[in-house]
Amino acid sequence: MDYLDIIHRLEEITTTESAKQDLRLAYRGIRDEKVNQMPEEQAKERFVYYMRPYFIFQLYPRLYREKRWLGLTFDEYIKGINKALVKSGKNPIKSIKGAVA
């Protein structure tokens, strides 16, 4: 899976400067740590780690307010990302089974 491509897809729907900054930080972390070359389970864990600020503060701030962000899985992140992409008129990420919103 190309985790950097997911960030590129999110850049297309991101409008605020703070959200763009969160994506840039996630991109740098994923790129510098070479997450795309890691074993799948480790890569998913690192992806969630780097995407957490964008996901809970930009896409779904309600999760933070309700303290429901702890323990979210990679699949839940992808489902949320797909939901945001579809809502913005973009195609969902297709390479993940069962993750289409």
C-alpha distances in whole Angstrom, upper triangle without the diagonal:
4,6,9,9,9,12,13,13,15,18,19,20,22,25,27,27,26,23,22,23,21,18,19,19,16,15,17,16,12,13,16,15,12,10,7,9,10,10,8,11,12,9,10,13,13,11,14,16,16,15,18,21,20,19,22,24,23,21,23,26,28,26,27,31,31,29,27,23,24,22,19,16,13,13,16,14,12,15,17,15,15,19,19,17,20,23,22,22,19,16,14,10,11,7,9,12,15,14,15,18
4,5,5,7,9,10,11,13,15,16,18,19,23,24,24,24,21,19,20,18,15,16,17,14,12,14,14,10,11,14,13,11,9,6,9,11,12,11,14,14,10,11,14,13,10,14,16,14,14,17,20,18,18,21,23,22,20,23,25,28,26,27,30,31,29,27,24,24,23,20,18,14,15,17,15,13,16,17,14,15,19,18,16,19,22,21,21,17,16,14,10,12,10,11,15,17,15,17,19
4,5,5,7,9,10,11,13,15,16,17,20,21,21,21,17,16,17,15,12,13,13,10,9,12,11,8,9,12,12,10,7,6,10,11,13,11,13,12,8,9,11,10,7,10,12,11,10,14,16,14,14,18,19,18,17,20,22,24,23,23,27,27,26,24,20,21,20,17,15,12,13,15,12,11,14,15,12,14,17,16,15,18,21,20,21,17,16,14,11,13,11,12,15,17,15,16,18
4,5,5,6,9,10,11,13,15,15,18,20,19,19,16,14,15,14,10,11,12,9,6,9,10,7,7,11,11,10,9,8,11,13,15,14,16,15,11,12,14,12,9,12,14,11,11,15,16,14,15,19,20,18,18,20,23,25,24,24,28,29,27,26,22,23,22,20,18,15,16,18,15,13,17,17,14,15,18,17,15,19,21,19,20,17,16,15,12,15,14,15,19,20,18,19,20
4,5,5,6,9,10,11,13,14,18,20,20,20,17,15,17,15,12,13,14,12,9,13,14,11,11,15,15,13,12,10,14,15,17,16,18,18,14,14,17,15,12,15,16,14,13,17,18,15,16,20,21,18,17,20,23,26,24,25,29,30,29,27,23,25,24,21,19,16,16,18,15,13,16,16,12,13,17,15,13,16,19,17,17,14,13,12,10,12,12,13,17,19,16,16,18
4,5,5,6,9,10,12,12,16,18,18,18,15,14,15,14,10,12,14,11,10,13,14,11,12,16,16,14,12,11,15,16,17,15,17,17,13,12,15,14,10,12,14,12,10,14,15,12,12,16,17,15,14,17,20,22,21,22,25,26,25,23,20,22,21,18,16,13,13,14,11,9,12,12,9,10,13,12,10,14,16,15,15,12,12,10,8,11,11,12,15,16,13,14,15
4,5,5,6,9,10,10,14,15,15,15,11,10,12,10,7,9,10,8,7,10,11,10,11,14,15,14,13,12,16,17,19,17,19,18,14,14,16,14,10,12,14,11,9,12,13,10,11,15,15,13,13,16,18,21,20,21,24,25,24,23,20,21,21,18,17,14,16,16,12,11,14,13,10,12,15,13,11,15,16,15,16,13,14,13,11,14,15,15,19,20,16,17,17
4,5,5,7,9,10,13,15,15,16,13,11,13,13,9,10,13,11,9,12,14,12,12,16,17,16,15,14,18,19,21,20,21,21,17,17,19,17,14,16,17,14,13,16,16,13,14,18,18,16,15,19,21,24,23,24,27,28,28,26,23,25,25,22,21,18,18,19,16,14,17,16,12,13,16,14,12,15,17,14,15,12,13,13,12,15,15,17,20,21,18,18,19
4,5,6,7,9,13,15,16,17,13,12,15,14,11,13,15,13,12,15,17,15,15,19,20,19,17,16,19,21,22,20,22,22,18,17,20,18,15,16,18,16,13,16,17,13,14,17,18,15,14,17,20,22,22,23,26,27,27,25,22,24,24,21,20,17,17,17,14,12,14,13,9,10,13,11,8,11,13,11,12,9,9,9,9,12,13,15,18,19,15,15,15
4,5,5,6,10,12,13,13,10,9,12,11,8,11,13,11,11,15,16,14,16,19,20,19,17,17,21,22,23,21,22,22,18,17,19,17,14,14,16,14,11,14,14,10,11,14,14,11,10,14,16,19,19,20,22,24,24,22,19,22,22,19,18,16,16,16,12,11,13,11,8,10,11,9,7,11,12,10,12,10,11,11,11,14,16,16,19,19,16,15,15
4,5,5,8,10,11,12,9,7,10,10,7,9,12,11,10,14,16,15,16,19,20,20,19,18,22,23,25,23,25,24,20,20,21,19,16,17,18,15,13,15,15,11,13,16,15,12,12,16,18,21,21,22,24,26,26,25,22,24,25,22,22,19,20,19,16,15,17,15,12,13,15,12,10,14,14,12,13,11,13,14,14,17,19,20,23,23,19,19,19
4,6,8,12,13,15,12,10,14,14,11,13,16,15,14,17,19,18,19,22,23,23,21,21,24,26,28,25,27,27,23,22,24,22,19,20,21,18,16,18,18,14,15,18,18,14,13,17,19,22,23,24,26,28,28,26,24,27,27,24,24,21,21,21,17,16,17,16,12,13,14,11,9,12,12,9,10,9,11,12,13,17,19,20,23,23,19,18,18
4,6,10,12,13,10,10,14,13,11,14,17,16,15,19,20,20,21,24,25,24,23,22,26,27,29,26,27,27,24,22,24,23,19,19,21,18,15,17,16,12,13,16,15,11,10,14,16,19,20,21,23,24,25,24,22,25,25,22,22,20,20,19,16,15,16,13,11,11,12,8,7,10,10,7,9,8,11,12,14,17,19,20,23,22,19,17,16
4,6,8,9,6,6,10,10,9,11,14,14,14,17,18,18,19,22,23,24,22,22,26,27,29,27,27,27,23,22,23,21,18,18,19,17,14,15,14,10,12,14,13,9,9,13,14,18,18,19,21,23,24,23,20,23,25,22,22,20,21,19,16,16,17,14,12,14,14,10,10,13,12,10,13,12,15,15,16,20,22,22,25,24,20,19,18
4,7,9,7,7,11,12,11,13,16,16,16,19,21,21,22,25,26,27,25,26,29,30,32,30,31,30,27,25,26,25,21,21,22,19,17,18,16,12,14,16,14,10,11,15,15,18,20,20,22,24,25,25,22,26,27,24,25,24,24,23,19,20,20,17,15,17,16,13,13,16,14,11,14,15,18,18,20,23,25,26,28,28,24,23,21
4,6,5,6,9,10,11,12,14,16,16,19,20,21,22,24,26,27,26,27,30,31,33,31,31,30,27,26,26,24,21,21,21,18,16,17,14,11,14,15,12,9,11,14,14,17,19,18,20,23,23,23,21,24,26,24,25,24,25,23,20,21,22,18,16,19,18,15,16,19,17,14,18,18,21,21,22,26,27,27,30,29,26,25,23
4,5,5,6,9,10,10,12,14,15,16,18,20,21,22,24,25,25,26,29,30,32,31,31,30,27,26,26,24,21,21,21,18,16,17,14,12,15,16,13,11,13,16,16,19,21,20,21,24,24,25,22,25,27,25,26,25,26,25,21,22,24,20,18,21,21,17,18,21,20,18,21,20,23,23,24,28,29,29,32,31,28,27,26
4,5,5,6,9,10,11,12,14,15,17,18,20,21,23,24,23,25,28,28,31,29,29,27,25,24,23,21,19,18,18,15,14,14,10,9,12,13,9,8,12,14,13,17,18,16,18,21,21,22,19,22,24,22,24,23,24,23,19,21,22,19,17,21,20,17,18,22,20,18,22,21,24,23,24,27,28,28,31,30,26,26,25
4,5,5,6,9,10,11,12,14,15,16,18,20,21,22,21,22,26,26,28,26,26,25,22,21,21,19,16,16,16,13,11,12,9,6,9,11,8,6,9,12,12,15,16,15,17,20,20,20,17,20,22,20,21,20,21,19,16,17,19,15,14,17,17,13,15,18,17,15,19,18,20,19,20,23,25,24,27,26,23,23,21
4,5,5,6,9,10,10,12,14,15,16,18,20,21,20,21,24,25,28,26,26,25,22,21,22,19,17,17,17,14,12,14,11,9,12,14,12,9,12,15,15,19,19,19,21,24,23,23,20,23,24,22,23,21,22,21,18,18,20,17,15,18,18,15,15,19,18,16,19,18,20,20,20,23,24,24,28,27,24,24,23
4,5,5,6,9,10,11,12,14,15,16,18,20,19,21,24,25,27,26,26,24,22,21,21,18,16,17,16,12,12,13,10,9,12,14,12,11,13,16,16,20,20,18,21,24,23,23,20,22,24,22,23,21,23,22,19,20,22,19,17,20,21,18,18,22,22,20,22,21,23,22,22,26,26,26,29,29,26,26,25
4,5,5,6,9,10,11,12,14,15,17,18,17,19,22,22,25,23,23,21,19,18,18,15,13,13,12,9,8,9,6,5,9,11,9,8,11,13,13,17,17,15,18,21,20,20,17,18,20,18,19,18,20,19,15,17,19,16,14,18,19,16,17,21,20,19,22,20,22,21,20,24,24,23,26,26,23,23,23
4,5,5,6,9,10,10,12,14,15,16,15,16,20,20,23,21,21,20,17,16,17,14,12,12,12,9,7,10,9,6,9,12,11,10,11,14,15,19,18,18,21,23,22,21,18,20,21,18,19,17,19,18,14,15,18,15,13,16,17,14,15,19,19,17,20,18,19,18,17,21,21,21,24,24,21,21,21
4,5,5,6,9,10,10,12,14,15,15,16,19,20,23,22,23,21,18,18,18,15,13,15,14,10,10,13,11,10,13,15,14,13,15,18,19,22,22,21,24,26,25,24,21,22,23,22,22,19,22,21,18,18,21,19,16,19,21,18,18,22,22,20,22,20,22,21,20,23,23,23,27,27,24,24,25
4,5,5,6,9,10,10,12,14,14,16,19,19,22,21,21,19,16,17,16,13,12,13,11,8,9,11,9,9,13,14,14,13,15,18,18,22,21,19,22,25,23,23,19,20,21,20,20,18,21,21,17,18,21,19,17,20,22,20,20,24,24,22,25,23,24,22,21,24,24,24,27,28,24,25,26
4,6,5,6,8,10,11,12,11,13,16,16,19,18,18,16,13,13,13,10,8,9,9,5,6,9,8,8,11,13,13,13,14,16,17,20,19,18,22,23,22,21,17,18,19,17,17,15,18,17,14,15,18,16,14,17,19,17,18,21,22,21,23,21,21,20,18,21,20,20,23,24,21,22,23
4,5,5,6,8,10,10,10,11,14,15,18,18,19,17,13,14,15,11,10,12,12,8,9,12,12,11,13,16,16,15,16,19,20,23,22,22,25,27,25,24,21,22,22,20,19,16,19,19,16,16,19,18,15,18,20,18,18,21,23,21,23,20,20,19,17,20,19,20,23,25,21,22,23
4,6,5,6,8,10,10,12,15,16,19,19,20,17,14,16,16,12,11,14,12,9,11,14,14,13,16,18,18,18,19,22,22,26,24,23,27,29,27,26,22,23,23,22,21,19,22,22,19,19,23,21,19,22,24,22,21,25,26,25,26,24,24,23,21,24,23,23,27,28,25,26,27
4,5,5,6,8,8,11,13,13,16,17,17,14,12,13,13,9,9,11,9,6,9,12,12,13,15,17,18,18,19,21,22,25,23,22,25,27,25,24,20,20,20,19,19,17,20,20,17,18,22,21,18,21,24,22,22,26,27,26,28,25,25,23,21,24,22,22,25,27,24,25,26
4,6,5,6,5,8,10,10,14,13,14,12,9,11,11,7,7,10,9,7,9,12,14,13,15,18,19,18,19,21,22,25,23,23,26,27,25,24,20,20,20,19,17,14,17,19,15,16,19,19,17,19,22,21,20,24,25,24,26,23,22,20,18,20,19,19,22,24,21,23,24
4,6,5,7,8,10,11,15,15,17,14,11,14,14,11,10,14,13,10,12,16,17,16,18,21,21,21,21,24,25,28,27,26,30,31,29,28,24,24,24,22,21,18,21,22,19,19,22,22,19,21,24,23,22,26,27,26,27,24,24,22,19,22,20,20,24,26,23,25,27
4,5,8,10,11,12,16,17,18,15,13,15,15,12,12,15,14,11,14,17,18,18,20,22,23,23,24,26,27,30,28,27,31,32,30,29,25,25,25,24,22,20,23,24,21,21,25,25,22,25,28,26,25,29,30,29,30,27,27,26,23,25,23,24,27,29,26,28,30
4,5,9,9,9,12,14,15,11,10,13,12,9,10,13,12,10,13,16,17,18,19,22,23,23,24,25,26,29,27,26,30,31,28,27,24,23,22,21,20,18,21,22,20,20,24,24,22,24,27,26,26,29,31,30,31,28,27,25,22,24,22,22,25,27,25,27,29
4,5,6,7,11,12,14,11,9,12,13,10,11,14,14,12,15,18,19,19,20,23,24,24,24,26,28,31,28,28,32,33,30,29,25,25,23,22,20,17,20,22,20,19,23,23,21,23,26,26,25,28,30,29,30,27,26,24,20,22,20,20,23,26,23,26,28
4,5,5,8,9,10,8,5,8,9,7,7,11,11,10,12,15,17,17,18,21,22,22,22,24,25,28,25,25,29,30,27,26,22,22,20,19,17,14,17,19,16,16,20,20,18,20,23,23,22,25,27,27,28,24,23,21,18,19,17,17,20,22,20,22,24
4,6,8,9,11,10,7,9,12,10,9,13,14,13,14,17,20,19,19,22,24,24,23,25,27,29,27,27,31,32,30,28,24,24,22,21,18,15,17,19,17,16,19,20,18,19,23,23,21,24,27,26,26,23,21,19,16,17,14,15,18,21,19,21,24
4,7,9,11,10,8,11,13,12,12,16,16,16,17,20,23,22,23,26,27,27,26,28,30,33,30,30,34,34,32,30,27,26,24,23,20,17,19,22,20,19,23,24,22,23,26,26,25,28,30,30,30,27,25,23,19,20,17,17,20,23,22,24,27
4,6,8,6,5,9,10,9,11,14,14,14,16,19,21,22,22,24,26,27,26,27,29,31,28,29,32,32,30,28,24,23,21,20,18,15,17,20,19,18,22,23,21,23,26,26,25,28,31,30,31,28,26,23,20,20,17,17,20,22,21,24,26
4,6,6,6,9,10,11,12,14,15,16,18,20,23,23,23,25,28,28,27,28,30,32,29,29,33,32,30,28,24,23,21,20,17,14,16,19,18,18,21,23,22,23,26,27,26,28,31,31,32,28,26,23,20,20,16,16,18,21,20,23,26
4,6,5,6,9,10,10,12,14,15,16,18,21,21,20,23,26,26,24,25,27,29,26,27,30,30,28,25,22,21,18,17,14,11,13,16,15,14,18,20,19,19,23,24,23,25,28,28,29,25,23,20,17,17,13,12,14,17,16,19,22
4,5,5,6,9,10,11,13,15,15,17,20,21,19,21,24,25,23,24,26,27,24,25,28,27,25,22,20,18,15,15,11,9,12,15,14,14,17,19,19,20,23,24,24,26,28,29,30,27,25,21,18,18,15,13,15,17,16,20,22
4,5,5,6,9,10,11,12,14,15,19,20,19,21,23,24,23,24,26,27,24,24,28,28,25,23,20,18,16,15,13,11,14,16,15,16,19,20,20,21,24,25,25,27,29,30,31,28,26,23,20,21,18,16,18,20,19,22,24
4,5,5,6,9,10,11,12,14,17,17,17,19,22,22,21,22,24,26,23,23,27,27,25,23,19,18,16,15,12,10,13,15,13,13,17,18,17,19,22,22,22,24,26,27,28,24,23,20,17,18,15,14,17,19,17,20,22
4,6,5,6,9,10,10,12,15,16,14,17,20,20,19,19,21,23,20,21,24,24,22,19,16,16,13,12,9,6,9,11,10,10,14,15,14,16,19,19,19,22,24,24,26,23,21,18,15,16,14,12,14,16,14,17,19
4,5,5,6,9,10,11,14,15,14,16,19,20,19,19,21,22,19,19,23,23,20,18,15,13,11,11,8,7,11,12,11,12,15,16,16,18,20,21,22,24,26,26,28,25,24,21,18,19,17,15,17,18,16,20,21
4,5,5,6,8,10,13,14,14,16,18,19,18,19,21,23,20,20,23,24,21,19,16,15,14,13,11,10,13,14,12,14,17,17,16,19,21,21,21,24,26,26,28,25,24,21,18,20,18,17,19,21,18,21,22
4,5,5,6,8,11,11,11,14,16,16,16,17,19,21,18,18,22,23,20,18,15,15,14,12,10,8,11,12,9,10,14,14,13,15,18,17,18,21,22,22,24,21,20,17,15,17,15,14,17,18,16,18,19
4,6,5,6,9,10,9,11,14,14,14,14,16,18,15,15,19,19,17,15,11,11,10,9,8,6,10,10,7,10,13,12,12,15,17,16,17,20,21,22,24,21,21,18,16,18,17,15,17,18,15,18,18
4,6,6,8,10,10,11,13,15,15,16,16,19,16,15,19,19,17,16,12,11,11,11,10,10,13,13,11,13,16,15,15,18,20,19,20,23,24,24,27,24,24,21,19,22,20,19,21,21,19,21,22
4,6,7,8,9,11,13,13,14,15,16,19,17,16,20,21,18,18,14,14,14,13,13,12,15,15,12,13,17,15,14,17,19,18,19,22,23,23,25,23,23,20,18,21,20,19,22,22,19,21,22
4,6,5,6,9,10,10,10,12,13,16,14,14,17,19,17,16,12,13,14,12,12,10,13,12,9,11,13,12,10,14,16,14,15,19,19,19,21,19,20,17,16,19,18,17,20,20,17,18,18
4,6,5,6,8,10,10,10,11,13,11,10,14,15,13,12,9,10,11,9,11,10,13,12,9,12,14,12,12,15,16,15,17,20,20,20,23,21,22,19,18,21,21,19,21,21,18,19,19
4,6,6,6,7,9,10,10,13,11,10,13,15,14,14,10,12,14,13,14,14,17,15,12,15,16,14,13,17,17,16,18,21,20,20,23,22,23,21,20,23,23,22,24,24,20,22,21
4,6,6,5,7,9,9,13,12,11,14,16,15,15,12,14,16,14,15,14,16,14,11,13,14,12,10,14,15,12,14,17,17,16,20,18,20,18,17,21,21,20,23,22,19,19,18
4,6,6,5,6,8,10,9,10,13,14,13,12,9,12,13,10,12,11,13,11,7,10,11,8,8,12,12,10,13,16,15,16,19,17,18,16,16,19,20,18,20,19,16,17,15
4,6,6,5,5,8,6,6,9,11,10,9,7,10,12,10,13,13,15,12,10,13,13,10,11,15,14,13,16,18,17,18,21,20,21,19,19,22,23,21,23,21,18,19,17
4,6,6,5,8,8,7,9,12,12,12,10,13,16,14,16,17,18,15,13,16,16,13,13,17,16,14,17,19,18,18,21,21,23,21,21,25,25,24,26,25,21,22,20
4,6,6,10,10,10,12,15,15,15,13,16,18,16,17,17,18,15,13,15,15,12,11,14,14,11,13,16,15,14,18,18,20,18,19,22,24,22,25,23,20,20,18
4,6,9,9,11,13,14,15,14,12,15,17,14,15,15,15,13,10,12,12,8,8,11,10,7,10,13,12,12,15,15,17,15,16,19,21,20,22,20,16,16,14
4,5,6,8,9,11,11,10,9,13,15,12,14,15,15,12,10,13,12,8,10,13,11,9,13,15,13,14,18,18,19,17,18,21,23,21,22,20,17,17,15
4,5,5,6,9,10,10,9,13,15,14,17,17,18,15,13,16,16,12,13,16,15,13,16,18,16,17,21,21,23,21,22,25,26,24,26,24,20,21,18
4,5,5,6,8,8,9,13,15,14,17,18,18,15,14,17,16,13,15,17,15,14,18,19,17,19,22,23,24,22,23,26,27,25,26,24,21,21,18
4,6,5,6,5,5,9,11,10,13,15,16,12,12,15,14,11,14,16,15,15,18,20,18,20,23,23,24,21,22,25,25,23,24,22,19,20,17
4,5,5,6,6,9,12,11,15,17,18,15,14,17,17,14,16,19,18,17,20,22,21,22,25,25,26,24,24,27,28,25,26,25,22,23,21
4,5,8,9,11,15,15,18,20,21,18,17,20,20,17,19,22,20,19,22,24,22,23,27,27,29,26,27,30,31,28,29,27,24,25,23
4,5,8,10,13,13,17,19,20,16,17,20,19,16,19,21,19,19,23,24,22,24,28,28,29,26,27,29,30,27,28,26,23,24,22
4,6,7,10,11,15,17,19,15,16,19,19,16,19,22,20,20,24,25,24,26,29,29,29,26,27,29,29,26,27,25,23,24,22
4,6,8,8,12,15,15,12,13,16,15,13,16,19,18,18,21,23,22,24,27,26,27,24,24,26,26,23,24,22,19,21,19
4,6,6,9,12,13,10,10,14,14,12,14,17,17,17,20,21,21,23,25,25,25,22,21,24,24,21,22,20,18,20,18
4,6,9,12,14,12,12,15,16,15,17,20,20,20,23,25,24,26,29,28,27,24,23,25,25,22,23,22,19,22,21
4,6,10,11,10,11,14,15,14,16,19,19,20,23,24,25,26,29,27,27,23,22,24,23,20,20,19,17,20,20
4,7,8,6,7,10,11,11,13,15,15,16,19,20,21,23,25,23,23,19,18,20,20,16,17,16,14,17,16
4,5,5,6,9,10,11,12,14,15,17,18,20,21,23,25,23,22,18,16,18,17,13,14,13,12,15,15
4,5,5,6,9,10,10,12,14,15,16,18,20,21,23,20,19,15,13,15,13,10,12,12,10,13,14
4,5,5,6,9,10,10,12,14,15,16,18,20,21,19,17,13,12,12,12,8,9,8,6,10,11
4,5,5,6,9,10,10,12,14,15,16,18,20,18,17,14,13,14,15,11,12,10,8,10,10
4,5,5,6,9,10,11,12,14,15,17,19,17,16,13,12,14,14,11,13,12,9,11,11
4,5,5,6,8,10,10,12,14,15,16,14,13,9,8,10,10,8,10,10,6,8,9
4,5,5,6,9,10,10,12,14,15,14,13,9,9,11,12,9,10,8,5,6,6
4,5,5,6,9,10,11,12,14,13,13,10,11,13,15,13,14,12,9,9,7
4,5,5,6,9,10,11,13,11,11,8,8,12,13,12,14,13,9,9,9
4,5,5,6,8,10,11,9,8,5,6,9,11,10,12,11,7,6,6
4,5,5,6,9,10,10,10,8,10,12,15,13,15,12,9,7,5
4,6,5,6,9,9,10,9,11,14,16,16,17,16,12,11,9
4,5,5,6,5,6,6,8,12,14,14,16,15,12,10,9
4,5,5,5,6,6,10,12,15,15,16,15,12,9,8
4,5,7,9,10,13,15,19,18,19,18,15,12,10
4,6,9,10,13,16,19,19,21,20,17,14,12
4,7,9,13,15,18,19,20,19,17,14,13
4,6,9,12,15,16,18,18,15,12,12
4,7,8,12,13,15,15,12,10,10
4,6,9,10,12,11,9,6,8
4,6,7,10,10,8,7,10
4,6,8,9,8,7,11
4,7,9,9,9,13
4,6,6,8,11
4,6,8,11
4,6,8
4,6
4
